[in-house]
């Protein structure tokens, strides 16, 4: 595929992701919206030829699998469905819910929310695994206590990317440190650590979700969703299309078998433990140098194998039943895998279009140094929301932000935090972000409903962060 040089595109480069996002939010047809954005992007690159643009858009979907990392993430997303059906058909999920409620450990809305939040915090090695585990464990409890699936997706999402960027002992930290090293930052680890107190968006997002849980107060579309569940008993709105089908989320335990919590706890534990093990192996002894895509793929496979083994040992499932549930679970996650494919494809066309560099270049206007951290934050927010990738935003913005530190007399930690916080904002709430997509999947809610209900909270946290970047920007610039 040929691509027009970035210099010739300018503002046209932001149209495809902008179309996809606006169309998805307004029409609630996320698959059509993403492909429309993809088609527009390749049509622009084909000099306005819509037929050639369509051909190249279809080729782009196929070429997603040329990247081994993309393929592993898509396979991981589909295999998660099998793990969910395993834990339900084996009686593990129902046994876990009964175990929790019988002991009074989770018998209120507040406790259920704190459980989901706590699981998301302790599983810090990778954002997708954190969302998966928190959503899978908490979803049946949320349903029983009449808490909306949208609320669960928000809690899971708000404790994934925002938390991962505040902890250096994971792939996120390794990636950022590597980028800082390329910019000849003298001590990249210390520089990354110095940014943490200034990462106002991540801190505000995590604090806000705790406040929402403790005070049980909602606003915007989330309030409507909660009213629907509490007063109408509808877990999902009429016409909603969960990313994970009812064939996966509504599996009944096999009749006549004991309902044991261990049948859910053990596979999930193996999955969580295998994540850092996978990072250590792929990183040749260094977790921070490991491959996140490979580690999550290995982790979910290990969880599936562990589940199959203990079910056969207990004699509760035959091999044929295990395979039937495996195929049913994977089939139920085909919509998610398709959505991931389209998200990766539109991310690729944004690279060809130069969407990120164009938006980033807007921030280089001559302004007072005190405004620069806030502008860097806004630019990173825009890039990440439009492209759906925080890591891609980091790669674009850090080479712009770091060289501005010394000439403008700015605080290095503040500038790094502005980039990281803005990138996390997009990863946290963009409808084409893989973390946002997986949050919808793990919570079994409509993807656009998740985006709509979460966005007011994310924007509130972003507004707090923007004000603080202005305050601290001028404090350090004076």
Protein Blocks (a to p, Z undefined) as FASTA:
>chain_A
ZZddfklnmmmlmmmmmmmmmmmmmnopaklmmmmmmmmmmmmmnnopaklmmmmmmmmm
mmmmmpmklmmmmmmmmmmmmmmmmmmmnommmmmmmmmmmnomagcfklmmmmmmmmmm
mmmmbmklmmmmmmmmmmmmmmmnopafklmmmmmmmmmmmmmmmpmbbfklmmmmmmmm
mnopablmlmmmmmmmmmmmlmmmmmmmmmmmmnopaehjllmmmmmmmmnopabaghia
cfbdfklmmcccdehiacdfklmmmmmmmmmmmmmmmmmmmnnopaklmcfklmmmmmmm
mmmmmmmmmmmmnopacfklmmmmmmmmmmmmmmmmmmmmmmmmmmmmmmmnommmmmmm
mmmpccdfklmmmmmmmmmmmmmmmnopaklmmmmmmmmmmmmmmmnopafklmmmmmmm
mmmmmmmmpckbfklmmmmmmnopafklmmmmmmmmmmmmmmmmmmmmmmmmmmmmZZ
